[in-house]
Amino acid sequence: MKIFVRTLILIVVTAVAGTSVFVIWNIENRVPSLSYNDFIVALDHGEVVKVELHKEHILYTDIFRRQYISFSPNISELIPTLLEKNVVITGEPQGHLPWRDIFLFAFPVIIILIAWYSLLSQRQSEDDSENFAREKAVNFKQGGKVVTFRDVAGISEAKDELLEIIDFLQKPKKFSRLGAIIPKGILFQGPPGTGKTLLALAVAGEAGVPFYSISGSDFVEMFVGVGASRVRDLFKEAKKNSPCIIFIDEIDAVGGHRGSGAASSGQDERSQTLNALLVEMDGFSSDETVIILAATNRPDILDPALLRPGRFDRQINILPPDVTGRLKILEVHGRKIQLADNVDFRDIARSTPGFTGAELASLVNEAAIVAGRKRKKSVNLQDFEAAKDRILMGVERKNMVISPKDRETMATHEAGHAILAQFLPDADPIHKITIIPRGKALGHTLQLPQADRHAFSKEYLLCRIVILMGGRAAEEICLNQQTTGAEDDFYQAVKIASKMVCRWGMNPKIGTVSYTKMAEGFLDGEDSQSIFSEDTARTIDREVKKIIDNCYAKAKNILIDEKEYLESLSEMLLINETFDREEMEIVYDCSLKKRNKQQEKESMATTTDHVE
């Protein structure tokens, strides 16, 4: 109604303004009118230069270039006189249209049409904005392929937690007759790739109810007020189709902590959107069966009002699967490809600790791609190994040109890491060692634990630091040089040693205290450091340096004792470029036999000297 009134007012004002301009312009530019007698007098005096003949009047120009219009009773009798006076005679062209008059008449109409079109476009833009919100917010997952719990594996605890939600959606009276109120909201939190979104789709598929899906970033756009409008629109549609599920992915984009005091326009818009979400979550009546699922990997930044009971009552942690979960996930994705007889998912599950569901899906897909590239009829174990190396170490840089000196340095460096991992009792076993450049690294020594680790002992962490120091120690022992290849090794070693001293209480000088706080989110963030004195900071620096120095000395001593093995492994790496654990053991056995023979010769030579 307001738009109609504004449109009507604008049309009236534009019409009046256009008509006024037309009248004023016509008055200002109107040709003066004279009587026919005055025209004859001017013609007799030779003052008429040009005459334009029309049907009912004539337009003439005098010697001063002034134009006048006059009525002519008989134009045919006037022509001989005009010819006698040498007056230039012109006439109105056939079919001539008065363009000037047409333009002046059409000008107000054009202005009105432009104004009308502008208002219609504005209205259409507003309608499109509302439709856009509705189309993005409401997404029925009906028809086509339906995701169920059969497609979800490795997170059995979360599935069990959600079974009663599905039961409530299908049989709400089972709970309501006892006075029970089902939780309104369930928050999935965990690292990226663990299956949060897939689990929400499976809940909707199992319950067989409408599923409304929207991302947290879709709420907030450049227009102020759009986010809150979309929230209201989403919940309005959901209430009409209850029982149903609303799923908000990456809710931290809109549900972050609200700032205090004056806020910028962007923060204020996010706050309005969050307020609208909180109000809508509180506005459900008892007969509206609407379940809200949300997913995030940053629960630490969510607003506390969003997590209180009555909104997101339950918070389910979805973490990377254990070996049993990885096996089930591999079996789910393995159903989609043609497998060879030598593929045992149990071995692959044991060799992929820490892999998320998304990474395992990528592993199966990459293995199928590798097999397809080689035109194989099925995917075998070697294809899975190649796919695992690609995911863990990156793509091979086959065209990278490396000088012989650098290749020798790389081989010695990686051999140092591998030998220490082989000899230290608490270290993870070697999986593969290579000097083929992959990703950012020029070489790589890959260790895979035999089982999932949930806690790390002090001995294991010290072994890890010793292994990291092995690259630089091997370079100094065999090549008597120091290179930049150990940069990342030093960074990782200092990081572990700092956590041992500042967080895990593994240093006798500092004691069983923690000076850092682990990042609360599931993304790899920096630890927050608590306040301590300068003396404590200096003590921490000395203790970290002491751990690094002791581990470096231990690494160097072990490699000096195994120098022959180190040189042999480096030489073999230059030839074969890649070794696994079994091949390393063969090289070690050969080196050990060579050493024993050398010791026997020395012993025999010593015995001969004594006899003589």
BADREN-909176 format. One record per residue (C-alpha): residue number from 1; x, y, z; residue in three letters. Coordinates in Angstrom, 2 decimals. Layout:
   nr       c1       c2       c3  rest
  NUM        X        Y        Z   ala
...
END
This chain:
   nr       c1       c2       c3  rest
    1     0.00     0.00     0.00   met
    2     2.82     2.40     0.84   lys
    3     4.54     1.65    -2.45   ile
    4     1.28     2.31    -4.37   phe
    5     0.80     5.70    -2.67   val
    6     4.41     6.68    -3.33   arg
    7     4.07     5.61    -6.93   thr
    8     0.87     7.62    -7.42   leu
    9     2.39    10.74    -5.89   ile
   10     5.49    10.39    -8.05   leu
   11     3.39    10.03   -11.21   ile
   12     1.31    13.14   -10.43   val
   13     4.36    15.24    -9.59   val
   14     6.17    14.07   -12.71   thr
   15     3.13    14.81   -14.94   ala
   16     2.69    18.30   -13.54   val
   17     6.40    19.01   -13.84   ala
   18     6.53    17.69   -17.41   gly
   19     3.47    19.67   -18.50   thr
   20     4.84    22.85   -16.95   ser
   21     8.15    22.42   -18.74   val
   22     6.34    21.81   -22.02   phe
   23     4.15    24.92   -21.64   val
   24     7.03    27.18   -20.62   ile
   25     9.26    25.93   -23.41   trp
   26     6.46    26.38   -25.94   asn
   27     5.85    29.97   -24.79   ile
   28     9.53    30.84   -24.90   glu
   29    10.12    29.35   -28.35   asn
   30     6.78    30.20   -30.04   arg
   31     7.05    32.00   -33.44   val
   32     5.39    35.47   -33.41   pro
   33     2.17    35.80   -35.42   ser
   34     1.48    38.74   -37.82   leu
   35    -1.51    39.62   -39.96   ser
   36    -1.61    38.91   -43.68   tyr
   37    -1.59    42.65   -44.38   asn
   38     1.69    43.07   -42.52   asp
   39     3.14    40.19   -44.57   phe
   40     2.08    41.88   -47.87   ile
   41     3.61    45.18   -46.77   val
   42     6.89    43.49   -45.87   ala
   43     6.84    41.64   -49.19   leu
   44     6.29    44.85   -51.16   asp
   45     9.22    46.49   -49.38   his
   46    11.50    43.54   -50.24   gly
   47    11.95    42.55   -46.59   glu
   48    10.85    38.93   -47.11   val
   49    13.72    36.57   -47.90   val
   50    12.25    33.07   -47.49   lys
   51     8.73    31.65   -47.31   val
   52     7.69    28.19   -46.12   glu
   53     4.25    27.26   -47.39   leu
   54     1.87    25.19   -45.28   his
   55    -1.75    24.21   -45.86   lys
   56    -3.34    26.97   -43.83   glu
   57    -0.51    29.35   -43.03   his
   58     2.88    30.57   -44.15   ile
   59     6.16    30.85   -42.24   leu
   60     8.42    33.58   -43.57   tyr
   61    11.86    34.93   -42.71   thr
   62    12.75    38.64   -43.13   asp
   63    16.08    40.24   -43.97   ile
   64    16.93    40.38   -40.26   phe
   65    16.51    36.54   -40.01   arg
   66    13.42    36.91   -37.88   arg
   67    10.66    34.39   -38.38   gln
   68     6.94    35.19   -38.41   tyr
   69     3.83    33.15   -39.03   ile
   70     0.81    34.49   -40.94   ser
   71    -2.48    33.22   -42.34   phe
   72    -2.72    33.04   -46.13   ser
   73    -6.22    33.10   -47.71   pro
   74    -5.03    31.96   -51.17   asn
   75    -1.56    30.54   -51.47   ile
   76    -1.82    29.80   -55.23   ser
   77    -2.34    33.50   -56.06   glu
   78     0.58    34.45   -53.78   leu
   79     3.19    32.32   -55.56   ile
   80     3.62    34.61   -58.68   pro
   81     4.26    37.59   -56.41   thr
   82     6.84    35.64   -54.43   leu
   83     8.62    34.59   -57.63   leu
   84     8.63    38.18   -58.84   glu
   85    10.29    39.33   -55.60   lys
   86    12.92    36.52   -55.84   asn
   87    11.78    35.02   -52.53   val
   88    12.98    31.52   -51.73   val
   89     9.93    29.29   -51.57   ile
   90     9.82    25.99   -49.68   thr
   91     6.96    23.75   -48.75   gly
   92     6.05    21.22   -46.06   glu
   93     7.40    17.74   -47.03   pro
   94     4.87    15.00   -47.78   gln
   95     4.15    12.98   -44.65   gly
   96     6.13    15.40   -42.48   his
   97     5.68    14.86   -38.76   leu
   98     6.14    17.64   -36.20   pro
   99     8.99    15.89   -34.34   trp
  100     9.58    18.78   -32.01   arg
  101     5.97    18.82   -30.88   asp
  102     5.93    15.05   -30.56   ile
  103     9.07    15.10   -28.39   phe
  104     7.72    17.86   -26.19   leu
  105     4.50    15.98   -25.75   phe
  106     6.20    12.64   -25.11   ala
  107     8.81    13.95   -22.68   phe
  108     6.54    13.90   -19.59   pro
  109     5.23    10.49   -20.59   val
  110     8.78     9.14   -20.84   ile
  111     9.62    10.53   -17.41   ile
  112     6.54     8.87   -15.94   ile
  113     7.38     5.51   -17.53   leu
  114    10.97     5.66   -16.25   ile
  115     9.75     6.41   -12.73   ala
  116     7.21     3.60   -12.91   trp
  117     9.83     1.12   -14.13   tyr
  118    12.20     2.17   -11.35   ser
  119     9.57     1.54    -8.70   leu
  120     8.65    -1.82   -10.21   leu
  121    12.33    -2.82   -10.29   ser
  122    12.71    -1.84    -6.65   gln
  123     9.67    -3.88    -5.71   arg
  124    10.88    -6.82    -7.76   gln
  125    14.28    -6.58    -6.06   ser
  126    12.59    -6.76    -2.66   glu
  127    10.53    -9.75    -3.77   asp
  128    13.63   -11.45    -5.20   asp
  129    15.43   -10.89    -1.91   ser
  130    12.62   -12.62    -0.03   glu
  131    12.42   -15.44    -2.59   asn
  132    16.20   -15.80    -2.49   phe
  133    16.09   -16.21     1.27   ala
  134    13.35   -18.81     0.99   arg
  135    15.04   -20.76    -1.77   glu
  136    18.37   -20.88     0.05   lys
  137    16.86   -21.70     3.41   ala
  138    14.31   -24.33     2.44   val
  139    15.80   -27.41     0.88   asn
  140    13.64   -30.51     0.95   phe
  141    15.72   -33.65     0.75   lys
  142    12.93   -35.70    -0.77   gln
  143    13.15   -37.85    -3.86   gly
  144    16.35   -39.07    -5.42   gly
  145    19.00   -40.69    -3.23   lys
  146    18.24   -40.63     0.50   val
  147    21.10   -40.76     3.00   val
  148    20.55   -43.14     5.92   thr
  149    22.60   -44.54     8.79   phe
  150    23.71   -47.31     6.45   arg
  151    25.82   -44.66     4.68   asp
  152    27.37   -43.45     7.96   val
  153    30.05   -45.45     9.75   ala
  154    32.73   -44.95    12.36   gly
  155    30.64   -42.79    14.74   ile
  156    28.43   -45.37    16.42   ser
  157    28.17   -43.40    19.69   glu
  158    26.72   -40.37    17.90   ala
  159    24.30   -42.59    15.96   lys
  160    23.03   -44.15    19.18   asp
  161    22.51   -40.69    20.66   glu
  162    20.35   -39.69    17.70   leu
  163    18.13   -42.78    17.63   leu
  164    15.76   -41.29    20.20   glu
  165    15.54   -38.09    18.13   ile
  166    14.40   -40.15    15.17   ile
  167    11.99   -42.06    17.40   asp
  168    10.51   -38.78    18.64   phe
  169    10.05   -37.45    15.11   leu
  170     8.25   -40.63    14.09   gln
  171     6.33   -41.24    17.33   lys
  172     6.09   -37.98    19.28   pro
  173     3.20   -39.19    21.47   lys
  174     5.44   -41.90    22.92   lys
  175     7.28   -39.16    24.84   phe
  176     4.67   -36.41    25.16   ser
  177     2.18   -38.64    27.03   arg
  178     4.75   -38.92    29.84   leu
  179     5.37   -35.17    29.88   gly
  180     8.82   -35.47    28.34   ala
  181    10.11   -32.70    26.12   ile
  182    12.53   -33.68    23.42   ile
  183    15.69   -31.52    23.13   pro
  184    15.13   -28.66    20.71   lys
  185    18.68   -28.43    19.46   gly
  186    21.64   -30.75    18.98   ile
  187    25.10   -29.39    18.23   leu
  188    27.63   -31.52    16.35   phe
  189    31.16   -30.40    17.10   gln
  190    34.39   -31.88    15.85   gly
  191    37.28   -31.48    13.41   pro
  192    36.59   -30.96     9.69   pro
  193    35.81   -34.11     7.74   gly
  194    34.49   -36.24    10.60   thr
  195    30.97   -36.56     9.14   gly
  196    28.89   -33.89    10.90   lys
  197    26.91   -32.87     7.82   thr
  198    26.52   -36.45     6.64   leu
  199    25.15   -37.45    10.04   leu
  200    22.52   -34.68     9.89   ala
  201    21.42   -35.87     6.44   leu
  202    21.19   -39.43     7.74   ala
  203    18.95   -38.35    10.64   val
  204    16.55   -36.72     8.18   ala
  205    16.69   -39.75     5.89   gly
  206    15.97   -42.19     8.71   glu
  207    13.13   -40.09    10.11   ala
  208    11.59   -39.48     6.67   gly
  209    10.74   -35.85     7.43   val
  210    11.42   -32.60     5.54   pro
  211    14.98   -31.40     5.89   phe
  212    15.78   -27.69     5.82   tyr
  213    19.46   -27.01     5.24   ser
  214    21.26   -23.67     5.31   ile
  215    24.80   -22.54     6.00   ser
  216    25.57   -20.06     8.74   gly
  217    27.21   -17.73     6.22   ser
  218    24.00   -17.62     4.15   asp
  219    22.21   -15.72     6.90   phe
  220    24.42   -12.65     6.77   val
  221    24.63   -10.74     3.49   glu
  222    25.56    -7.19     2.52   met
  223    22.01    -5.86     3.12   phe
  224    21.16    -4.95     6.71   val
  225    18.25    -6.93     8.10   gly
  226    18.40    -9.72     5.53   val
  227    19.87   -12.21     8.01   gly
  228    17.11   -11.77    10.59   ala
  229    14.50   -11.92     7.81   ser
  230    15.93   -15.20     6.57   arg
  231    15.87   -16.67    10.06   val
  232    12.19   -15.78    10.48   arg
  233    11.40   -17.09     6.99   asp
  234    13.21   -20.36     7.66   leu
  235    11.42   -21.07    10.92   phe
  236     8.06   -19.97     9.50   lys
  237     8.33   -22.52     6.70   glu
  238     9.59   -25.20     9.08   ala
  239     6.65   -24.74    11.47   lys
  240     4.22   -25.16     8.58   lys
  241     5.77   -28.55     7.74   asn
  242     6.45   -29.98    11.19   ser
  243     7.63   -32.51    12.13   pro
  244    10.86   -31.55    10.37   cys
  245    14.56   -30.92    10.82   ile
  246    16.46   -27.65    10.46   ile
  247    20.17   -28.06     9.86   phe
  248    22.53   -25.08    10.20   ile
  249    26.01   -25.90     8.94   asp
  250    29.00   -23.87    10.20   glu
  251    26.85   -22.12    12.77   ile
  252    29.89   -20.30    14.15   asp
  253    29.61   -17.93    11.15   ala
  254    26.47   -16.41    12.68   val
  255    26.53   -17.63    16.28   gly
  256    29.82   -16.16    17.46   gly
  257    30.26   -14.14    20.65   his
  258    28.41   -10.84    20.57   arg
  259    30.71    -7.91    21.28   gly
  260    30.02    -5.40    24.03   ser
  261    29.67    -1.67    23.51   gly
  262    29.55     0.02    20.14   ala
  263    29.72    -2.40    17.25   ala
  264    30.47    -1.97    13.60   ser
  265    27.72    -2.39    11.04   ser
  266    28.86    -5.92    10.16   gly
  267    29.00    -7.04    13.80   gln
  268    25.66    -5.36    14.51   asp
  269    24.06    -7.21    11.61   glu
  270    25.43   -10.52    12.90   arg
  271    24.12    -9.71    16.38   ser
  272    20.65    -8.99    14.98   gln
  273    20.70   -12.27    13.09   thr
  274    21.79   -14.18    16.20   leu
  275    19.10   -12.47    18.29   asn
  276    16.48   -13.49    15.74   ala
  277    17.77   -17.09    15.87   leu
  278    17.61   -17.14    19.67   leu
  279    14.07   -15.77    19.69   val
  280    12.88   -18.30    17.12   glu
  281    14.41   -21.19    19.04   met
  282    12.50   -20.09    22.15   asp
  283     9.26   -19.61    20.21   gly
  284     8.36   -23.25    19.56   phe
  285     5.11   -24.41    21.06   ser
  286     4.62   -27.90    22.41   ser
  287     2.79   -29.09    19.30   asp
  288     5.52   -27.98    16.89   glu
  289     7.91   -30.86    16.33   thr
  290    10.92   -29.03    14.91   val
  291    14.43   -30.31    15.66   ile
  292    17.41   -28.04    15.10   ile
  293    20.74   -29.64    14.21   leu
  294    23.88   -27.55    13.89   ala
  295    27.51   -28.28    13.11   ala
  296    30.71   -26.42    13.95   thr
  297    34.42   -26.99    14.41   asn
  298    34.76   -23.82    16.53   arg
  299    32.58   -24.35    19.62   pro
  300    34.87   -22.09    21.62   asp
  301    33.65   -18.96    19.82   ile
  302    29.89   -19.66    20.06   leu
  303    27.75   -17.29    22.11   asp
  304    26.87   -18.76    25.54   pro
  305    23.19   -17.87    25.02   ala
  306    23.13   -20.30    22.11   leu
  307    24.38   -23.22    24.21   leu
  308    22.13   -22.90    27.22   arg
  309    19.52   -25.60    28.02   pro
  310    16.38   -25.08    26.00   gly
  311    18.25   -24.21    22.84   arg
  312    21.15   -26.52    22.03   phe
  313    20.55   -28.95    24.86   asp
  314    22.93   -31.63    23.64   arg
  315    26.43   -31.29    22.29   gln
  316    27.84   -34.35    20.53   ile
  317    31.57   -34.56    19.87   asn
  318    32.37   -36.27    16.57   ile
  319    36.07   -37.10    16.55   leu
  320    38.29   -38.98    14.09   pro
  321    37.40   -42.71    14.19   pro
  322    39.44   -45.41    15.84   asp
  323    40.73   -48.47    13.98   val
  324    37.34   -50.20    14.15   thr
  325    35.56   -47.10    12.90   gly
  326    38.07   -46.66    10.07   arg
  327    37.48   -50.25     9.00   leu
  328    33.72   -49.68     8.80   lys
  329    34.16   -46.43     6.87   ile
  330    36.48   -48.13     4.38   leu
  331    33.94   -50.90     3.91   glu
  332    31.18   -48.36     3.21   val
  333    33.21   -46.56     0.55   his
  334    34.70   -49.80    -0.74   gly
  335    31.26   -50.93    -1.87   arg
  336    31.41   -48.37    -4.67   lys
  337    34.60   -49.66    -6.35   ile
  338    35.90   -52.92    -7.82   gln
  339    38.41   -54.38    -5.36   leu
  340    41.18   -56.88    -6.00   ala
  341    41.61   -60.01    -3.86   asp
  342    44.76   -58.71    -2.13   asn
  343    43.01   -55.72    -0.56   val
  344    42.44   -56.16     3.18   asp
  345    40.75   -53.16     4.74   phe
  346    41.94   -54.27     8.20   arg
  347    45.54   -53.60     7.27   asp
  348    44.66   -50.29     5.63   ile
  349    42.66   -49.24     8.72   ala
  350    45.61   -50.01    10.99   arg
  351    47.99   -48.02     8.78   ser
  352    45.83   -44.86     8.69   thr
  353    45.70   -43.61    12.31   pro
  354    44.24   -40.15    12.67   gly
  355    42.44   -40.24     9.31   phe
  356    38.98   -38.67     9.32   thr
  357    36.01   -40.02     7.39   gly
  358    36.56   -37.52     4.59   ala
  359    40.23   -38.51     4.30   glu
  360    39.33   -42.20     4.14   leu
  361    36.77   -41.46     1.42   ala
  362    39.46   -39.55    -0.44   ser
  363    41.87   -42.47     0.03   leu
  364    39.44   -44.93    -1.60   val
  365    38.70   -42.52    -4.43   asn
  366    42.38   -41.76    -5.06   glu
  367    43.17   -45.48    -5.16   ala
  368    40.45   -45.98    -7.78   ala
  369    41.87   -43.06    -9.79   ile
  370    45.39   -44.55    -9.65   val
  371    44.06   -47.90   -10.84   ala
  372    42.04   -46.26   -13.61   gly
  373    45.06   -44.30   -14.75   arg
  374    46.93   -47.60   -15.17   lys
  375    43.94   -49.19   -16.94   arg
  376    43.52   -51.90   -14.31   lys
  377    40.38   -53.97   -13.98   lys
  378    40.32   -53.68   -10.19   ser
  379    41.90   -51.65    -7.37   val
  380    44.69   -53.53    -5.58   asn
  381    46.78   -52.91    -2.47   leu
  382    49.55   -51.11    -4.37   gln
  383    47.01   -48.56    -5.57   asp
  384    45.96   -47.89    -1.98   phe
  385    49.61   -47.44    -0.96   glu
  386    50.16   -44.94    -3.76   ala
  387    47.00   -43.08    -2.77   ala
  388    48.06   -43.01     0.89   lys
  389    51.47   -41.60    -0.02   asp
  390    49.79   -38.92    -2.11   arg
  391    47.55   -37.88     0.79   ile
  392    50.24   -38.01     3.50   leu
  393    53.25   -36.67     1.60   met
  394    51.81   -34.86    -1.41   gly
  395    52.19   -35.25    -5.16   val
  396    55.51   -36.36    -6.60   glu
  397    57.45   -33.54    -8.27   arg
  398    58.99   -35.72   -10.96   lys
  399    60.22   -32.85   -13.13   asn
  400    62.16   -31.13   -10.36   met
  401    65.88   -30.91   -11.20   val
  402    68.13   -31.66    -8.20   ile
  403    71.92   -31.55    -8.30   ser
  404    73.94   -34.66    -7.24   pro
  405    75.24   -32.80    -4.19   lys
  406    71.71   -31.96    -3.01   asp
  407    70.55   -35.54    -3.62   arg
  408    73.41   -36.81    -1.47   glu
  409    72.45   -34.36     1.29   thr
  410    68.79   -35.42     1.09   met
  411    69.69   -39.13     1.24   ala
  412    71.96   -38.65     4.26   thr
  413    69.38   -36.47     6.02   his
  414    66.49   -38.92     5.59   glu
  415    68.70   -41.91     6.44   ala
  416    69.51   -40.21     9.77   gly
  417    65.82   -39.90    10.61   his
  418    65.07   -43.47     9.57   ala
  419    67.91   -45.12    11.50   ile
  420    66.98   -43.37    14.74   leu
  421    63.33   -44.38    14.28   ala
  422    64.53   -47.94    13.74   gln
  423    66.79   -48.11    16.83   phe
  424    64.81   -46.14    19.44   leu
  425    62.50   -48.51    21.37   pro
  426    59.60   -46.07    21.96   asp
  427    59.47   -44.70    18.41   ala
  428    56.75   -45.43    15.87   asp
  429    57.88   -47.97    13.24   pro
  430    59.09   -46.81     9.85   ile
  431    56.56   -47.07     7.04   his
  432    58.51   -45.53     4.17   lys
  433    61.57   -43.39     3.49   ile
  434    62.00   -41.53     0.21   thr
  435    64.09   -38.82    -1.39   ile
  436    61.56   -38.17    -4.15   ile
  437    60.31   -34.59    -3.71   pro
  438    56.66   -34.53    -2.67   arg
  439    54.64   -31.45    -1.88   gly
  440    56.86   -28.90    -0.13   lys
  441    59.36   -31.46     1.18   ala
  442    62.41   -32.62    -0.77   leu
  443    62.46   -35.91     1.12   gly
  444    60.30   -37.64     3.68   his
  445    60.52   -40.26     6.39   thr
  446    57.07   -41.57     7.21   leu
  447    56.30   -43.31    10.51   gln
  448    52.96   -44.94    11.27   leu
  449    52.00   -46.08    14.78   pro
  450    50.88   -49.66    15.25   gln
  451    47.81   -48.55    17.22   ala
  452    45.87   -45.37    17.94   asp
  453    47.52   -43.16    20.56   arg
  454    45.40   -41.11    22.94   his
  455    48.15   -40.21    25.40   ala
  456    51.89   -39.74    24.92   phe
  457    54.56   -40.71    27.41   ser
  458    57.62   -38.60    28.16   lys
  459    59.87   -41.27    26.68   glu
  460    57.89   -41.28    23.42   tyr
  461    58.09   -37.48    23.11   leu
  462    61.85   -37.49    23.78   leu
  463    62.29   -40.17    21.11   cys
  464    60.32   -37.99    18.72   arg
  465    62.69   -35.08    19.32   ile
  466    65.74   -37.34    18.90   val
  467    64.41   -38.53    15.54   ile
  468    63.82   -34.93    14.42   leu
  469    67.43   -34.08    15.29   met
  470    68.71   -37.05    13.26   gly
  471    68.73   -35.23     9.91   gly
  472    71.12   -32.48    10.99   arg
  473    73.27   -34.94    12.99   ala
  474    73.64   -37.24     9.94   ala
  475    74.70   -34.32     7.74   glu
  476    77.41   -33.30    10.20   glu
  477    78.70   -36.86    10.67   ile
  478    78.83   -37.94     7.01   cys
  479    79.14   -34.68     5.08   leu
  480    80.57   -32.31     7.72   asn
  481    78.05   -29.62     6.76   gln
  482    74.92   -27.84     7.93   gln
  483    72.02   -27.04     5.57   thr
  484    68.59   -25.41     5.77   thr
  485    66.87   -28.77     5.32   gly
  486    66.50   -29.17     9.08   ala
  487    64.43   -26.00     9.53   glu
  488    61.07   -27.70     9.97   asp
  489    62.66   -30.42    12.12   asp
  490    63.91   -27.80    14.58   phe
  491    60.53   -26.06    14.65   tyr
  492    58.69   -29.28    15.45   gln
  493    61.27   -30.27    18.06   ala
  494    61.07   -26.93    19.88   val
  495    57.26   -27.09    19.75   lys
  496    57.23   -30.51    21.43   ile
  497    59.83   -29.51    24.02   ala
  498    57.93   -26.30    24.86   ser
  499    54.72   -28.25    25.47   lys
  500    56.60   -30.73    27.67   met
  501    57.88   -27.87    29.83   val
  502    54.96   -25.40    29.76   cys
  503    51.84   -27.57    29.44   arg
  504    52.48   -31.19    30.38   trp
  505    54.60   -30.77    33.53   gly
  506    57.41   -33.04    32.29   met
  507    60.33   -30.92    33.49   asn
  508    61.72   -31.27    37.03   pro
  509    62.92   -27.66    37.13   lys
  510    59.57   -26.10    36.21   ile
  511    57.53   -28.73    38.03   gly
  512    54.03   -30.07    37.57   thr
  513    52.45   -26.82    36.44   val
  514    50.90   -25.67    33.16   ser
  515    51.59   -22.22    31.75   tyr
  516    49.73   -22.61    28.45   thr
  517    46.15   -23.41    27.58   lys
  518    45.27   -25.61    24.63   met
  519    43.08   -24.08    21.92   ala
  520    39.48   -25.08    22.67   glu
  521    38.41   -25.38    19.03   gly
  522    38.97   -28.35    16.78   phe
  523    41.14   -26.44    14.33   leu
  524    44.92   -26.29    14.68   asp
  525    45.33   -23.06    16.62   gly
  526    48.11   -21.61    18.71   glu
  527    48.10   -22.29    22.44   asp
  528    47.27   -19.32    24.63   ser
  529    50.01   -18.45    27.10   gln
  530    49.30   -17.51    30.69   ser
  531    51.14   -14.75    32.55   ile
  532    54.39   -15.65    34.30   phe
  533    57.45   -13.78    35.49   ser
  534    60.56   -13.00    33.50   glu
  535    62.59   -15.36    35.68   asp
  536    60.18   -18.18    34.87   thr
  537    60.38   -17.32    31.17   ala
  538    64.16   -17.51    31.26   arg
  539    63.99   -20.83    33.09   thr
  540    61.56   -22.18    30.49   ile
  541    63.90   -21.12    27.66   asp
  542    66.88   -22.80    29.38   arg
  543    64.97   -26.05    29.98   glu
  544    63.67   -26.20    26.41   val
  545    67.20   -25.60    25.13   lys
  546    68.52   -28.29    27.48   lys
  547    66.02   -30.87    26.15   ile
  548    66.92   -30.07    22.55   ile
  549    70.67   -30.25    23.23   asp
  550    70.43   -33.56    25.07   asn
  551    68.29   -35.11    22.32   cys
  552    70.68   -33.85    19.64   tyr
  553    73.65   -35.33    21.49   ala
  554    71.84   -38.67    21.81   lys
  555    70.98   -38.68    18.11   ala
  556    74.57   -37.93    17.18   lys
  557    75.97   -40.68    19.41   asn
  558    73.65   -43.32    17.95   ile
  559    74.47   -42.32    14.38   leu
  560    78.21   -42.30    15.05   ile
  561    77.96   -45.87    16.33   asp
  562    75.95   -46.81    13.20   glu
  563    77.99   -44.75    10.74   lys
  564    78.58   -47.68     8.37   glu
  565    74.83   -48.43     8.29   tyr
  566    74.13   -44.72     7.76   leu
  567    76.49   -44.54     4.79   glu
  568    75.14   -47.79     3.29   ser
  569    71.51   -46.66     3.59   leu
  570    72.36   -43.27     2.07   ser
  571    74.07   -44.92    -0.89   glu
  572    71.13   -47.27    -1.46   met
  573    68.67   -44.36    -1.27   leu
  574    70.58   -42.59    -4.04   leu
  575    70.02   -45.66    -6.21   ile
  576    66.47   -46.79    -5.31   asn
  577    65.09   -43.44    -3.99   glu
  578    62.39   -45.17    -1.88   thr
  579    62.63   -47.81     0.86   phe
  580    60.08   -49.43     3.14   asp
  581    60.74   -51.06     6.53   arg
  582    61.53   -54.53     5.17   glu
  583    64.05   -53.16     2.67   glu
  584    65.71   -51.12     5.43   met
  585    66.13   -54.28     7.48   glu
  586    67.80   -56.00     4.51   ile
  587    70.26   -53.12     4.17   val
  588    70.91   -53.25     7.91   tyr
  589    71.58   -57.00     7.81   asp
  590    74.06   -56.50     4.97   cys
  591    75.75   -53.68     6.86   ser
  592    75.88   -55.79    10.02   leu
  593    77.48   -58.70     8.17   lys
  594    80.00   -56.34     6.64   lys
  595    80.81   -54.94    10.07   arg
  596    81.19   -58.41    11.57   asn
  597    83.57   -59.44     8.81   lys
  598    85.59   -56.29     9.35   gln
  599    85.74   -56.99    13.08   gln
  600    86.82   -60.59    12.41   glu
  601    89.63   -59.39    10.16   lys
  602    90.77   -56.90    12.78   glu
  603    90.57   -59.58    15.46   ser
  604    92.61   -62.01    13.35   met
  605    95.17   -59.33    12.60   ala
  606    95.49   -58.57    16.32   thr
  607    95.89   -62.30    17.13   thr
  608    98.61   -62.69    14.48   thr
  609   100.50   -59.75    15.91   asp
  610   100.42   -61.31    19.38   his
  611   101.66   -64.67    18.04   val
  612   104.56   -63.07    16.26   glu
END
